[in-house]
Amino acid sequence: MSENSNTARNKGTAMVTGASSGIGAVYADRLAGRGYDLILVARDAGRLETLAARLRASTGRKIEVLPADLTRAEQLAAVEARLSADPDISLLVNNAGISLRGGLLDNGPAELAGLIAINVTAPTILAAAAARAFASRRAGTIVNISSVLALAPEMFDGVYSGSKAYLLNLSLQLAGSLESLGVRVQAVLPGATRTEIWARSGKDVDAAMPGRVMETGDLVDAALTGLDRGEVVTIPPLADEALWITYDNARRALAPNLSRRQVADRYAFEVAA
Ligand SMILES: NC(=O)c1ccc[n+]([C@@H]2O[C@H](COP(=O)([O-])OP(=O)(O)OC[C@H]3O[C@@H](n4cnc5c(N)ncnc54)[C@H](OP(=O)(O)O)[C@@H]3O)[C@@H](O)[C@H]2O)c1
């Protein structure tokens, strides 16, 4: 066994993006508690350092801070390079993300491209780097933080929900294709959760979702329970699991019918008499 192999005692290193606040900061706390060393990624180096110092003191784990703006190509490349080169990394939590002030009509190209850069491009590139590295070691886990809005586009603006649907789609395909290579993939679909993302995008979560806001600790603890259960898709607020299973089965039942040589009868071209 090599010096860098992840033994039962040493779970290896988890890289958590968006670890400076909200869901990412709680993942950092819980994963350090579970015995992972950490690499914490976000733009705010000060907040990352404060969290790292607290977790080093409380858990004794090795906690590294890797400040990066994941919308900047060269900084994203540095994080990607670390994922590719560090054999101790066993878990990637693709968590960093933003929401818009307003929707498609209220935002210009810079804001729209910025959301896609952090919610879609960055997690894709990091997932690819992690998948290649983990597959070469035949071990590792990728967690993508999607949203229940991936399933409910009518509830919110379509740019944000579309970015989260993208992550669900990516996760479902990767989970199936990477399983035989020893790589696990989980998509986590939070509902409204009490974090800064709401205020950062000019919203009041309690006004938007009165009485239906989950606390961040509960969300992350449930997501980790879902990971322990071996789930590919974890929806912490969904009480009736059968609803998801029914939906997923209906979606999968479409698949054999979605490519045919003939157009469906209802689209058949009729020559006017
Ligand atoms: N809260 C909810 O209701 C909810 C529901 C469903 C899904 N989610 C998803 O959960 C994830 C975490 O969000 P949150 O709710 O915990 O919100 P949050 O507290 O605002 O956290 C977002 C994190 O992303 C980081 N981040 C933002 N832009 C970045 C950039 N350009 N480069 C690097 N890091 C960046 C932020 O750190 P810096 O500012 O320091 O860079 C912060 O650590 C997101 O993907 C979000 O879409 C949230």
Ligand as a Chemical Component Dictionary entry (heavy atoms), coordinates in Angstrom:
data_LIG
# 
_chem_comp.id                   LIG 
_chem_comp.type                 NON-POLYMER 
_chem_comp.pdbx_formal_charge   0 
_chem_comp.three_letter_code    LIG 
# 
loop_
_chem_comp_atom.comp_id 
_chem_comp_atom.atom_id 
_chem_comp_atom.alt_atom_id 
_chem_comp_atom.type_symbol 
_chem_comp_atom.charge 
_chem_comp_atom.model_Cartn_x 
_chem_comp_atom.model_Cartn_y 
_chem_comp_atom.model_Cartn_z 
_chem_comp_atom.pdbx_ordinal 
LIG N1  N1  N 0  -29.604 27.980 0.094  1  
LIG C1  C1  C 0  -30.525 27.390 -0.678 2  
LIG O1  O1  O 0  -31.739 27.609 -0.514 3  
LIG C2  C2  C 0  -30.069 26.457 -1.761 4  
LIG C3  C3  C 0  -31.026 25.606 -2.339 5  
LIG C4  C4  C 0  -30.625 24.745 -3.346 6  
LIG C5  C5  C 0  -29.298 24.717 -3.745 7  
LIG N2  N2  N 1  -28.384 25.556 -3.176 8  
LIG C6  C6  C 0  -27.015 25.515 -3.658 9  
LIG O2  O2  O 0  -26.135 25.317 -2.587 10 
LIG C7  C7  C 0  -24.834 25.755 -2.957 11 
LIG C8  C8  C 0  -24.213 26.533 -1.802 12 
LIG O3  O3  O 0  -24.928 27.749 -1.673 13 
LIG P1  P1  P 0  -25.390 28.332 -0.257 14 
LIG O4  O4  O 0  -26.860 28.272 -0.229 15 
LIG O5  O5  O -1 -24.603 27.711 0.834  16 
LIG O6  O6  O 0  -25.027 29.873 -0.455 17 
LIG P2  P2  P 0  -23.853 30.795 0.084  18 
LIG O7  O7  O 0  -23.836 30.823 1.567  19 
LIG O8  O8  O 0  -24.005 32.085 -0.642 20 
LIG O9  O9  O 0  -22.549 30.030 -0.397 21 
LIG C9  C9  C 0  -22.071 30.107 -1.703 22 
LIG C10 C10 C 0  -20.591 29.758 -1.680 23 
LIG O10 O10 O 0  -20.084 29.808 -3.025 24 
LIG C11 C11 C 0  -18.909 30.606 -3.023 25 
LIG N3  N3  N 0  -18.761 31.277 -4.304 26 
LIG C12 C12 C 0  -19.634 32.123 -4.910 27 
LIG N4  N4  N 0  -19.093 32.605 -6.044 28 
LIG C13 C13 C 0  -17.860 32.046 -6.164 29 
LIG C14 C14 C 0  -16.810 32.160 -7.118 30 
LIG N5  N5  N 0  -16.916 32.969 -8.187 31 
LIG N6  N6  N 0  -15.685 31.427 -6.932 32 
LIG C15 C15 C 0  -15.555 30.619 -5.852 33 
LIG N7  N7  N 0  -16.516 30.477 -4.908 34 
LIG C16 C16 C 0  -17.652 31.180 -5.064 35 
LIG C17 C17 C 0  -19.111 31.602 -1.902 36 
LIG O11 O11 O 0  -17.871 32.042 -1.376 37 
LIG P3  P3  P 0  -17.100 33.424 -1.718 38 
LIG O12 O12 O 0  -18.134 34.508 -1.776 39 
LIG O13 O13 O 0  -16.119 33.545 -0.603 40 
LIG O14 O14 O 0  -16.436 33.183 -3.038 41 
LIG C18 C18 C 0  -19.775 30.724 -0.849 42 
LIG O15 O15 O 0  -18.793 30.016 -0.136 43 
LIG C19 C19 C 0  -25.006 26.548 -4.245 44 
LIG O16 O16 O 0  -24.595 25.788 -5.349 45 
LIG C20 C20 C 0  -26.503 26.785 -4.295 46 
LIG O17 O17 O 0  -26.957 26.969 -5.611 47 
LIG C21 C21 C 0  -28.753 26.413 -2.196 48 
# 
loop_
_chem_comp_bond.comp_id 
_chem_comp_bond.atom_id_1 
_chem_comp_bond.atom_id_2 
_chem_comp_bond.value_order 
_chem_comp_bond.pdbx_ordinal 
LIG N1  C1  SING 1  
LIG C1  O1  DOUB 2  
LIG C1  C2  SING 3  
LIG C2  C3  SING 4  
LIG C2  C21 DOUB 5  
LIG C3  C4  DOUB 6  
LIG C4  C5  SING 7  
LIG C5  N2  DOUB 8  
LIG N2  C6  SING 9  
LIG N2  C21 SING 10 
LIG C6  O2  SING 11 
LIG C6  C20 SING 12 
LIG O2  C7  SING 13 
LIG C7  C8  SING 14 
LIG C7  C19 SING 15 
LIG C8  O3  SING 16 
LIG O3  P1  SING 17 
LIG P1  O4  DOUB 18 
LIG P1  O5  SING 19 
LIG P1  O6  SING 20 
LIG O6  P2  SING 21 
LIG P2  O7  DOUB 22 
LIG P2  O8  SING 23 
LIG P2  O9  SING 24 
LIG O9  C9  SING 25 
LIG C9  C10 SING 26 
LIG C10 O10 SING 27 
LIG C10 C18 SING 28 
LIG O10 C11 SING 29 
LIG C11 N3  SING 30 
LIG C11 C17 SING 31 
LIG N3  C12 SING 32 
LIG N3  C16 SING 33 
LIG C12 N4  DOUB 34 
LIG N4  C13 SING 35 
LIG C13 C14 SING 36 
LIG C13 C16 DOUB 37 
LIG C14 N5  SING 38 
LIG C14 N6  DOUB 39 
LIG N6  C15 SING 40 
LIG C15 N7  DOUB 41 
LIG N7  C16 SING 42 
LIG C17 O11 SING 43 
LIG C17 C18 SING 44 
LIG O11 P3  SING 45 
LIG P3  O12 DOUB 46 
LIG P3  O13 SING 47 
LIG P3  O14 SING 48 
LIG C18 O15 SING 49 
LIG C19 O16 SING 50 
LIG C19 C20 SING 51 
LIG C20 O17 SING 52 
# 
